[in-house]
Amino acid sequence: MKKVMLMVAVAGMIVAASCNNPKNNDTESEMTAGEKLDQTLETLEEHKDHAHATLQEELAKAEEKVNKAKADLDDAIEKGDKKAEESARKTYDEANTLWEKTKATAREAGVKVEEGTNKAVDATKDAAKATGNALDRAYDKTVDATKNAADATGKAIDNAVEKTGEKANKVADDAEKKVKDLKNR
């Protein structure tokens, strides 16, 4: 019983930890958000399957104890040994109680593992969606900033061309005046 509870606690911690994994710098930069999401979902399924297998193993052990205790009780009854029968009946009752508790715990743990996995999957999907939305917003801001920079650059070029044109016209006017002054002398 304690093993089952410990296993359920460990499974819950694994599921929770899988959502908050520290980044592995070697692979993190090489994985896309979609690949990371797929990997996280796969890991969650693996943990869920492992928890289910462990629960089934605990149930099988408890059932085996019940069957052995039942066989011992039947054997004691068949031999007519009242003291052995009493001891076997007590062992059988304890094993049966343990088996029922194990089944109840396994059902409860299975539901909790399933719920935990579903919540982790939903949280992972929500995080992926939020990341996608953030990337979309960042893209939009980048596009807007690029357009603004292009507009500002265009205006700066227009101003430079205009000032260059004005300067060129002034230089041409000055040159024309000097030419007239030279002719009039």
Backbone as a chain_set.jsonl record, in Angstrom:
{"seq": "MKKVMLMVAVAGMIVAASCNNPKNNDTESEMTAGEKLDQTLETLEEHKDHAHATLQEELAKAEEKVNKAKADLDDAIEKGDKKAEESARKTYDEANTLWEKTKATAREAGVKVEEGTNKAVDATKDAAKATGNALDRAYDKTVDATKNAADATGKAIDNAVEKTGEKANKVADDAEKKVKDLKNR", "coords": {"N": [[0.834, -1.191, 0.0], [1.907, 1.218, 0.86], [3.904, 1.378, -1.0], [2.466, 1.751, -3.346], [1.294, 4.236, -2.898], [3.61, 5.771, -2.68], [4.615, 5.408, -5.232], [2.618, 6.653, -6.723], [2.906, 9.258, -5.82], [5.487, 9.812, -6.742], [5.052, 9.513, -9.496], [3.297, 11.645, -9.916], [4.991, 13.784, -9.305], [6.858, 13.486, -11.327], [5.328, 13.99, -13.579], [4.624, 16.647, -13.071], [7.169, 17.794, -12.998], [7.99, 17.407, -15.596], [6.835, 19.404, -17.003], [8.25, 21.608, -16.278], [10.946, 21.441, -17.048], [14.448, 21.984, -16.739], [16.32, 23.833, -19.124], [18.135, 22.203, -21.649], [20.966, 23.146, -22.945], [22.336, 22.12, -25.128], [20.534, 20.795, -26.84], [18.281, 22.336, -26.843], [18.39, 24.706, -28.357], [18.351, 23.671, -30.844], [15.895, 22.548, -31.271], [12.606, 22.931, -32.491], [9.677, 24.774, -31.464], [7.428, 23.187, -31.876], [8.57, 20.626, -32.058], [9.546, 20.383, -29.461], [7.156, 20.44, -28.042], [5.976, 18.06, -28.992], [7.842, 16.236, -27.976], [7.536, 16.624, -25.21], [4.866, 15.852, -24.828], [5.099, 13.167, -25.546], [6.82, 12.244, -23.549], [5.193, 12.616, -21.322], [3.2, 10.719, -21.855], [4.747, 8.401, -21.687], [5.43, 8.428, -18.956], [2.917, 8.187, -17.853], [2.175, 5.657, -18.822], [4.103, 4.11, -17.528], [3.412, 4.517, -14.842], [0.886, 3.33, -14.861], [1.585, 0.674, -15.425], [3.047, 0.035, -13.125], [1.06, 0.246, -11.186], [-0.592, -1.874, -12.016], [1.126, -3.99, -11.522], [1.349, -3.908, -8.713], [-1.29, -4.481, -8.051], [-1.455, -7.101, -9.025], [0.352, -8.415, -7.342], [-0.933, -8.12, -4.859], [-3.272, -9.551, -5.382], [-2.188, -12.057, -5.798], [-1.264, -12.649, -3.222], [-3.724, -12.864, -1.915], [-4.814, -15.078, -3.222], [-2.943, -17.068, -2.471], [-3.276, -17.031, 0.299], [-5.934, -17.863, 0.4], [-5.694, -20.44, -0.663], [-4.092, -21.575, 1.341], [-5.896, -21.41, 3.461], [-7.986, -23.058, 2.532], [-6.585, -25.461, 2.448], [-5.998, -25.839, 5.181], [-8.589, -26.115, 6.191], [-9.358, -28.42, 4.881], [-7.6, -30.265, 6.033], [-8.528, -30.183, 8.571], [-7.427, -28.872, 10.69], [-7.88, -26.818, 13.22], [-6.503, -24.713, 14.487], [-4.586, -23.966, 12.562], [-6.4, -23.327, 10.577], [-7.681, -21.103, 11.683], [-5.56, -19.301, 11.844], [-4.914, -19.167, 9.101], [-7.302, -18.144, 8.101], [-7.291, -15.613, 9.245], [-5.01, -14.543, 7.999], [-5.904, -14.677, 5.36], [-8.104, -12.908, 5.457], [-6.753, -10.513, 6.065], [-5.116, -10.314, 3.788], [-7.077, -10.114, 1.83], [-8.325, -7.73, 2.586], [-6.163, -6.003, 2.219], [-5.869, -6.311, -0.537], [-8.306, -5.252, -1.497], [-8.005, -2.606, -0.609], [-5.76, -1.923, -2.078], [-6.769, -2.117, -4.666], [-8.653, -0.037, -4.576], [-6.962, 2.127, -4.082], [-5.376, 1.988, -6.362], [-7.274, 2.521, -8.354], [-7.935, 5.153, -7.651], [-5.409, 6.362, -7.812], [-4.872, 5.908, -10.509], [-6.823, 7.491, -11.706], [-5.965, 9.968, -10.784], [-3.401, 10.12, -11.908], [-4.104, 10.093, -14.604], [-5.664, 12.443, -14.712], [-3.696, 14.289, -13.952], [-1.875, 13.97, -16.036], [-3.468, 14.778, -18.193], [-3.914, 17.452, -17.474], [-1.287, 18.385, -17.562], [-0.737, 18.002, -20.27], [-2.617, 19.752, -21.381], [-1.652, 22.16, -20.282], [0.845, 22.26, -21.486], [0.119, 22.426, -24.177], [-1.227, 24.88, -24.064], [0.905, 26.53, -23.378], [2.455, 26.25, -25.659], [0.738, 27.396, -27.526], [0.622, 29.991, -26.505], [3.263, 30.699, -26.863], [3.388, 30.635, -29.647], [1.585, 32.724, -30.199], [3.008, 34.837, -29.033], [5.241, 34.854, -30.685], [3.995, 35.548, -33.068], [3.109, 38.141, -32.404], [5.597, 39.333, -31.961], [6.667, 39.115, -34.51], [4.851, 40.742, -35.911], [5.421, 43.2, -34.668], [8.053, 43.473, -35.429], [7.777, 43.69, -38.184], [6.283, 46.069, -38.264], [8.138, 47.82, -37.08], [10.171, 47.652, -38.948], [8.879, 48.735, -41.176], [8.454, 51.329, -40.19], [11.098, 52.133, -39.855], [11.926, 52.046, -42.5], [10.243, 53.985, -43.594], [11.186, 56.239, -42.186], [13.817, 56.259, -43.102], [13.343, 56.667, -45.807], [12.211, 59.255, -45.702], [14.379, 60.639, -44.69], [16.17, 60.334, -46.797], [14.727, 61.668, -48.793], [14.763, 64.256, -47.685], [17.53, 64.7, -47.721], [18.044, 64.595, -50.475], [16.48, 66.74, -51.283], [17.737, 68.864, -49.924], [20.245, 68.656, -51.053], [19.586, 69.201, -53.69], [18.68, 71.849, -53.389], [21.049, 73.026, -52.541], [22.626, 72.517, -54.768], [21.26, 74.049, -56.677], [21.671, 76.589, -55.584], [24.429, 76.786, -55.768], [24.63, 76.709, -58.528], [23.218, 79.036, -59.193], [24.902, 80.94, -57.992], [27.187, 80.527, -59.492], [26.277, 81.298, -61.968], [25.802, 84.019, -61.518], [28.386, 84.902, -61.08], [29.478, 84.413, -63.558], [28.024, 86.286, -65.06], [28.871, 88.598, -63.837], [31.54, 88.579, -64.583], [31.282, 88.877, -67.329], [30.233, 91.402, -67.524], [32.23, 93.205, -66.853]], "CA": [[0.0, 0.0, 0.0], [2.805, 2.363, 0.912], [4.601, 1.43, -2.282], [1.548, 2.312, -4.341], [1.177, 5.672, -2.627], [4.883, 6.367, -3.036], [4.686, 5.4, -6.687], [1.701, 7.686, -7.212], [3.526, 10.55, -5.527], [6.606, 9.97, -7.664], [4.49, 9.736, -10.834], [2.79, 13.017, -9.942], [6.133, 14.702, -9.351], [7.464, 13.378, -12.649], [4.447, 14.7, -14.512], [4.773, 18.079, -12.812], [8.522, 18.207, -13.374], [8.163, 17.388, -17.048], [6.371, 20.691, -17.535], [9.185, 22.653, -15.885], [12.296, 20.923, -17.246], [15.488, 22.965, -17.041], [16.679, 23.723, -20.53], [19.396, 21.577, -22.019], [21.452, 24.076, -23.963], [22.826, 21.418, -26.305], [19.462, 20.433, -27.765], [17.19, 23.306, -26.78], [18.458, 25.666, -29.443], [18.164, 22.982, -32.106], [14.521, 22.052, -31.367], [11.555, 23.922, -32.708], [8.64, 24.72, -30.436], [6.586, 22.02, -32.18], [9.305, 19.423, -31.667], [9.578, 20.356, -27.996], [5.804, 20.058, -27.627], [5.836, 16.627, -29.265], [8.686, 15.496, -27.028], [6.917, 16.722, -23.888], [3.676, 14.996, -24.835], [5.567, 11.774, -25.574], [7.342, 11.96, -22.209], [4.04, 12.489, -20.432], [2.575, 9.426, -22.133], [5.628, 7.37, -21.148], [5.272, 8.433, -17.499], [1.579, 7.658, -17.579], [2.227, 4.21, -19.067], [4.905, 3.501, -16.455], [2.589, 4.539, -13.627], [-0.162, 2.318, -15.041], [2.226, -0.65, -15.305], [3.386, -0.161, -11.708], [-0.201, -0.025, -10.486], [-1.01, -3.23, -12.367], [2.038, -4.913, -10.82], [0.938, -3.918, -7.305], [-2.558, -5.215, -7.99], [-1.168, -8.527, -9.239], [0.984, -8.919, -6.111], [-1.97, -8.213, -3.826], [-4.166, -10.661, -5.745], [-1.423, -13.286, -5.572], [-1.296, -12.897, -1.764], [-5.078, -13.328, -1.587], [-4.946, -16.458, -3.73], [-2.126, -17.945, -1.641], [-3.939, -17.13, 1.599], [-7.144, -18.675, 0.185], [-5.241, -21.825, -0.806], [-3.673, -22.019, 2.673], [-7.116, -21.585, 4.247], [-8.65, -24.282, 2.027], [-5.758, -26.599, 2.871], [-6.191, -26.013, 6.624], [-9.958, -26.631, 6.375], [-9.346, -29.799, 4.392], [-6.881, -31.081, 7.019], [-9.277, -30.154, 9.819], [-6.589, -28.238, 11.717], [-8.595, -25.592, 13.609], [-5.548, -23.647, 14.782], [-4.059, -23.531, 11.268], [-7.521, -22.7, 9.872], [-7.885, -19.775, 12.278], [-4.435, -18.472, 11.392], [-5.059, -18.976, 7.659], [-8.453, -17.256, 7.878], [-6.834, -14.269, 9.604], [-4.113, -14.137, 6.913], [-6.747, -14.487, 4.179], [-8.862, -11.663, 5.653], [-5.809, -9.397, 5.945], [-4.717, -10.22, 2.382], [-8.245, -9.643, 1.089], [-8.469, -6.309, 2.92], [-5.076, -5.311, 1.525], [-6.171, -6.331, -1.968], [-9.376, -4.273, -1.737], [-7.426, -1.268, -0.446], [-4.865, -1.709, -3.207], [-7.612, -1.84, -5.836], [-9.215, 1.314, -4.43], [-5.856, 3.072, -4.254], [-4.98, 1.951, -7.772], [-8.285, 3.272, -9.119], [-7.768, 6.573, -7.326], [-4.135, 6.799, -8.385], [-5.029, 5.918, -11.962], [-7.596, 8.686, -12.059], [-5.127, 11.147, -10.541], [-2.352, 10.151, -12.924], [-4.764, 10.484, -15.859], [-6.0, 13.866, -14.605], [-2.433, 15.035, -13.96], [-1.346, 13.926, -17.403], [-4.319, 15.637, -19.03], [-3.628, 18.848, -17.125], [0.042, 18.71, -18.082], [-0.869, 18.099, -21.732], [-3.312, 21.015, -21.652], [-0.74, 23.268, -19.961], [1.883, 22.28, -22.517], [-0.497, 22.957, -25.394], [-1.463, 26.308, -23.833], [2.207, 27.201, -23.452], [2.845, 26.283, -27.074], [-0.125, 28.383, -28.184], [1.062, 31.307, -26.048], [4.536, 30.958, -27.539], [3.041, 30.975, -31.027], [1.01, 34.07, -30.194], [4.087, 35.784, -28.757], [6.032, 34.944, -31.906], [3.202, 36.329, -34.032], [3.174, 39.55, -31.995], [6.966, 39.797, -32.201], [6.789, 39.27, -35.964], [4.102, 41.945, -36.29], [6.167, 44.363, -34.196], [9.246, 43.584, -36.266], [7.319, 44.223, -39.474], [5.941, 47.477, -38.05], [9.38, 48.567, -36.843], [10.876, 47.714, -40.233], [8.169, 49.726, -42.003], [8.74, 52.651, -39.626], [12.491, 52.455, -40.187], [11.965, 52.31, -43.948], [9.624, 55.304, -43.79], [12.113, 57.253, -41.682], [14.947, 56.295, -44.034], [12.843, 57.317, -47.022], [12.082, 60.693, -45.43], [15.732, 61.188, -44.569], [16.715, 60.406, -48.167], [14.027, 62.772, -49.466], [15.31, 65.513, -47.152], [18.904, 64.846, -48.215], [17.945, 64.925, -51.909], [15.946, 68.104, -51.381], [18.782, 69.815, -49.511], [21.298, 68.592, -52.077], [19.045, 69.942, -54.838], [18.694, 73.275, -53.058], [22.454, 73.445, -52.522], [23.088, 72.518, -56.163], [20.649, 75.222, -57.311], [22.327, 77.785, -55.07], [25.764, 76.813, -56.372], [24.431, 77.052, -59.94], [22.868, 80.464, -59.234], [26.115, 81.707, -57.682], [28.091, 80.409, -60.649], [25.68, 82.108, -63.024], [26.042, 85.419, -61.155], [29.808, 85.179, -61.283], [29.683, 84.467, -65.001], [27.465, 87.575, -65.502], [29.762, 89.662, -63.341], [32.746, 88.528, -65.402], [30.941, 89.399, -68.641], [29.961, 92.824, -67.397], [33.435, 93.943, -66.511]], "C": [[0.88, 1.256, 0.0], [3.558, 2.514, -0.398], [3.734, 2.082, -3.343], [1.441, 3.819, -4.146], [2.469, 6.397, -2.998], [5.017, 6.471, -4.549], [3.793, 6.488, -7.273], [2.3, 9.069, -6.977], [4.672, 10.819, -6.493], [6.088, 10.255, -9.073], [3.965, 11.164, -10.956], [3.909, 14.036, -10.046], [6.79, 14.673, -10.73], [6.635, 14.143, -13.664], [4.601, 16.201, -14.323], [6.141, 18.572, -13.273], [8.698, 18.25, -14.879], [7.694, 18.688, -17.683], [7.373, 21.805, -17.259], [10.626, 22.171, -16.005], [13.275, 22.066, -17.412], [15.934, 22.757, -18.483], [18.031, 23.048, -20.676], [19.929, 22.376, -23.199], [21.927, 23.39, -25.234], [21.714, 21.168, -27.318], [18.383, 21.494, -27.849], [17.203, 24.238, -27.982], [18.191, 25.004, -30.789], [16.726, 22.524, -32.314], [13.557, 23.202, -31.63], [10.542, 23.798, -31.582], [7.739, 23.503, -30.65], [7.263, 20.724, -31.781], [9.347, 19.278, -30.151], [8.218, 19.937, -27.453], [5.593, 18.562, -27.834], [6.629, 15.804, -28.267], [8.062, 15.5, -25.634], [5.693, 15.828, -23.801], [4.061, 13.519, -24.817], [6.082, 11.361, -24.191], [6.203, 11.776, -21.22], [3.358, 11.136, -20.62], [3.422, 8.287, -21.563], [5.48, 7.271, -19.631], [3.921, 7.841, -17.103], [1.566, 6.14, -17.746], [3.007, 3.496, -17.969], [4.1, 3.437, -15.157], [1.502, 3.474, -13.705], [0.422, 0.917, -14.854], [2.566, -0.955, -13.845], [2.137, -0.457, -10.894], [-0.686, -1.444, -10.77], [-0.151, -4.274, -11.65], [1.647, -5.031, -9.348], [-0.375, -4.68, -7.122], [-2.328, -6.714, -8.125], [-0.541, -9.14, -7.991], [-0.059, -9.1, -5.011], [-2.912, -9.371, -4.121], [-3.472, -12.004, -5.508], [-1.422, -13.651, -4.078], [-2.66, -13.424, -1.339], [-5.246, -14.785, -2.022], [-4.151, -17.447, -2.887], [-2.786, -18.14, -0.276], [-5.191, -17.99, 1.499], [-6.77, -20.149, 0.065], [-4.808, -22.392, 0.541], [-4.89, -22.279, 3.559], [-7.842, -22.856, 3.818], [-7.895, -25.525, 2.479], [-5.954, -26.887, 4.36], [-7.572, -26.583, 6.917], [-10.004, -28.103, 5.993], [-8.659, -30.737, 5.397], [-7.609, -31.141, 8.352], [-8.495, -29.549, 10.972], [-7.19, -26.876, 12.057], [-7.637, -24.434, 13.868], [-4.961, -23.089, 13.472], [-5.147, -22.828, 10.463], [-7.738, -21.281, 10.376], [-6.787, -18.814, 11.813], [-4.555, -18.157, 9.902], [-6.207, -18.037, 7.346], [-8.06, -15.808, 8.174], [-5.931, -13.717, 8.485], [-4.912, -13.84, 5.647], [-7.524, -13.17, 4.284], [-7.958, -10.435, 5.495], [-5.4, -9.194, 4.479], [-5.855, -9.678, 1.534], [-8.474, -8.157, 1.337], [-7.402, -5.493, 2.19], [-5.361, -5.234, 0.029], [-7.244, -5.302, -2.308], [-8.849, -2.843, -1.619], [-6.515, -0.933, -1.632], [-5.665, -1.392, -4.465], [-8.171, -0.422, -5.772], [-8.133, 2.367, -4.656], [-5.43, 3.14, -5.711], [-5.98, 2.714, -8.639], [-8.101, 4.769, -8.908], [-6.482, 7.124, -7.948], [-4.223, 6.872, -9.903], [-5.771, 7.146, -12.435], [-6.726, 9.928, -11.884], [-4.006, 11.252, -11.565], [-2.941, 10.609, -14.251], [-5.09, 11.982, -15.84], [-4.737, 14.721, -14.671], [-1.832, 15.095, -15.35], [-2.15, 14.845, -18.311], [-4.064, 17.113, -18.754], [-2.271, 19.271, -17.677], [0.007, 18.868, -19.595], [-1.544, 19.424, -22.092], [-2.394, 22.209, -21.397], [0.347, 23.386, -21.022], [1.33, 22.848, -23.817], [-0.755, 24.454, -25.26], [-0.161, 27.098, -23.938], [2.671, 27.31, -24.905], [2.029, 27.33, -27.829], [0.31, 29.8, -27.802], [2.38, 31.68, -26.713], [4.287, 31.355, -28.989], [2.478, 32.379, -31.132], [2.089, 35.127, -29.952], [4.972, 35.951, -29.989], [5.307, 35.755, -32.972], [3.271, 37.82, -33.702], [4.567, 40.117, -32.26], [7.195, 40.025, -33.693], [6.096, 40.547, -36.412], [4.852, 43.205, -35.873], [7.415, 44.577, -35.039], [8.88, 44.17, -37.621], [6.997, 45.709, -39.335], [7.203, 48.327, -37.863], [10.171, 48.711, -38.143], [10.224, 48.732, -41.149], [8.477, 51.132, -41.514], [10.17, 53.082, -39.962], [12.619, 52.793, -41.667], [11.367, 53.675, -44.253], [10.566, 56.413, -43.354], [13.314, 57.383, -42.611], [14.535, 56.996, -45.323], [12.726, 58.825, -46.843], [13.449, 61.347, -45.331], [16.379, 61.327, -45.948], [16.061, 61.548, -48.928], [14.573, 64.115, -49.004], [16.713, 65.758, -47.685], [18.892, 65.237, -49.686], [17.476, 66.362, -52.07], [17.015, 69.124, -51.02], [19.922, 69.834, -50.523], [20.854, 69.368, -53.307], [19.084, 71.438, -54.585], [20.123, 73.816, -53.106], [22.991, 73.527, -53.948], [22.523, 73.73, -56.901], [21.341, 76.505, -56.856], [23.716, 77.928, -55.687], [25.643, 77.222, -57.845], [24.085, 78.534, -60.077], [24.095, 81.333, -58.966], [27.081, 81.694, -58.871], [27.579, 81.279, -61.787], [25.907, 83.595, -62.746], [27.493, 85.802, -61.435], [30.114, 85.287, -62.778], [29.163, 85.813, -65.527], [28.371, 88.729, -65.077], [31.039, 89.725, -64.186], [32.449, 89.11, -66.79], [30.75, 90.909, -68.578], [31.212, 93.634, -67.07], [34.133, 94.428, -67.67]], "O": [[0.64, 2.211, -0.74], [3.818, 3.627, -0.854], [4.221, 2.876, -4.147], [1.492, 4.584, -5.109], [2.438, 7.494, -3.556], [5.472, 7.485, -5.078], [4.184, 7.167, -8.222], [2.209, 9.946, -7.836], [4.81, 11.931, -7.003], [6.612, 11.126, -9.767], [4.164, 11.817, -11.98], [3.803, 15.024, -10.774], [7.225, 15.706, -11.24], [7.175, 14.858, -14.509], [4.697, 16.946, -15.298], [6.253, 19.644, -13.868], [9.481, 19.053, -15.386], [8.117, 19.029, -18.787], [7.352, 22.837, -17.931], [11.446, 22.472, -15.137], [12.994, 23.021, -18.136], [15.923, 21.636, -18.993], [18.954, 23.306, -19.903], [19.405, 22.291, -24.31], [21.926, 24.0, -26.303], [21.927, 21.312, -28.522], [17.643, 21.545, -28.832], [16.156, 24.528, -28.56], [17.85, 25.678, -31.761], [16.364, 22.145, -33.427], [13.681, 24.289, -31.066], [10.554, 22.821, -30.833], [7.335, 22.86, -29.682], [6.624, 19.825, -31.234], [9.2, 18.176, -29.622], [8.143, 19.158, -26.502], [5.088, 17.875, -26.946], [6.143, 14.789, -27.768], [8.066, 14.474, -24.953], [5.503, 15.124, -22.809], [3.416, 12.715, -24.144], [5.807, 10.255, -23.726], [6.246, 10.88, -20.376], [2.982, 10.487, -19.644], [2.884, 7.322, -21.021], [5.413, 6.172, -19.08], [3.816, 7.09, -16.134], [1.012, 5.423, -16.913], [2.624, 2.412, -17.53], [4.109, 2.421, -14.462], [1.23, 2.791, -12.718], [-0.185, 0.072, -14.197], [2.389, -2.085, -13.389], [2.155, -1.315, -10.012], [-1.14, -2.139, -9.861], [-0.652, -5.315, -11.225], [1.618, -6.133, -8.799], [-0.543, -5.426, -6.157], [-2.944, -7.506, -7.411], [-0.872, -10.268, -7.623], [-0.064, -10.116, -4.315], [-3.307, -10.096, -3.208], [-4.101, -12.967, -5.07], [-1.563, -14.821, -3.72], [-2.749, -14.323, -0.503], [-5.76, -15.613, -1.27], [-4.629, -18.548, -2.614], [-2.851, -19.254, 0.243], [-5.483, -18.764, 2.409], [-7.447, -21.011, 0.626], [-5.109, -23.542, 0.86], [-4.916, -23.249, 4.317], [-8.266, -23.643, 4.665], [-8.506, -26.527, 2.851], [-6.063, -28.047, 4.758], [-7.719, -27.437, 7.792], [-10.606, -28.923, 6.686], [-9.095, -31.873, 5.585], [-7.354, -32.026, 9.169], [-8.883, -29.712, 12.129], [-7.043, -25.91, 11.308], [-7.93, -23.295, 13.505], [-4.856, -21.874, 13.306], [-4.875, -21.859, 9.754], [-7.954, -20.363, 9.585], [-7.055, -17.672, 11.441], [-4.327, -17.022, 9.484], [-6.109, -17.221, 6.43], [-8.446, -14.891, 7.448], [-6.075, -12.564, 8.078], [-4.632, -12.868, 4.945], [-7.594, -12.408, 3.319], [-8.344, -9.445, 4.873], [-5.342, -8.066, 3.989], [-5.632, -8.877, 0.626], [-8.781, -7.41, 0.409], [-7.687, -4.439, 1.622], [-5.119, -4.202, -0.599], [-7.116, -4.566, -3.286], [-9.197, -1.976, -2.421], [-6.506, 0.196, -2.123], [-5.292, -0.51, -5.239], [-8.168, 0.305, -6.765], [-8.359, 3.369, -5.334], [-5.155, 4.219, -6.235], [-5.593, 3.457, -9.541], [-8.109, 5.55, -9.859], [-6.472, 8.208, -8.531], [-3.698, 7.805, -10.511], [-5.404, 7.767, -13.433], [-6.741, 10.829, -12.722], [-3.694, 12.344, -12.039], [-2.34, 11.427, -14.946], [-4.834, 12.697, -16.808], [-4.705, 15.745, -15.354], [-1.343, 16.137, -15.787], [-1.584, 15.6, -19.102], [-4.006, 17.926, -19.676], [-2.121, 20.377, -18.196], [0.648, 19.764, -20.144], [-1.097, 20.13, -22.996], [-2.357, 23.153, -22.188], [0.724, 24.492, -21.409], [1.984, 23.652, -24.48], [-0.537, 25.215, -26.203], [-0.125, 28.189, -24.508], [3.21, 28.336, -25.321], [2.561, 28.06, -28.666], [0.363, 30.694, -28.646], [2.592, 32.834, -27.084], [4.897, 32.296, -29.497], [2.838, 33.138, -32.033], [2.087, 36.182, -30.587], [5.403, 37.061, -30.301], [5.919, 36.547, -33.688], [3.463, 38.656, -34.585], [4.702, 41.247, -32.729], [7.833, 40.999, -34.093], [6.649, 41.335, -37.18], [4.914, 44.172, -36.633], [7.793, 45.711, -35.332], [9.581, 45.036, -38.144], [7.386, 46.514, -40.18], [7.315, 49.419, -38.422], [10.764, 49.757, -38.408], [10.91, 49.502, -41.821], [8.731, 52.03, -42.317], [10.42, 54.237, -40.306], [13.339, 53.719, -42.039], [11.903, 54.432, -45.061], [10.731, 57.41, -44.058], [13.778, 58.492, -42.878], [15.281, 57.813, -45.864], [13.101, 59.587, -47.734], [13.659, 62.458, -45.819], [17.053, 62.319, -46.228], [16.735, 62.308, -49.623], [14.819, 65.007, -49.816], [17.054, 66.881, -48.059], [19.648, 66.115, -50.1], [18.008, 67.11, -52.89], [17.188, 70.125, -51.715], [20.492, 70.886, -50.814], [21.641, 70.104, -53.901], [19.473, 72.21, -55.461], [20.38, 74.9, -53.629], [23.707, 74.462, -54.304], [23.239, 74.37, -57.671], [21.568, 77.407, -57.663], [24.132, 79.019, -56.077], [26.462, 77.993, -58.346], [24.596, 79.213, -60.969], [24.302, 82.345, -59.636], [27.701, 82.703, -59.205], [28.362, 81.922, -62.487], [26.181, 84.352, -63.677], [27.782, 86.88, -61.954], [30.899, 86.133, -63.208], [29.818, 86.422, -66.372], [28.606, 89.681, -65.821], [31.55, 90.81, -64.466], [33.309, 89.779, -67.363], [31.092, 91.609, -69.53], [31.069, 94.857, -67.047], [35.174, 95.073, -67.539]]}, "num_chains": 1, "name": "protein.A"}
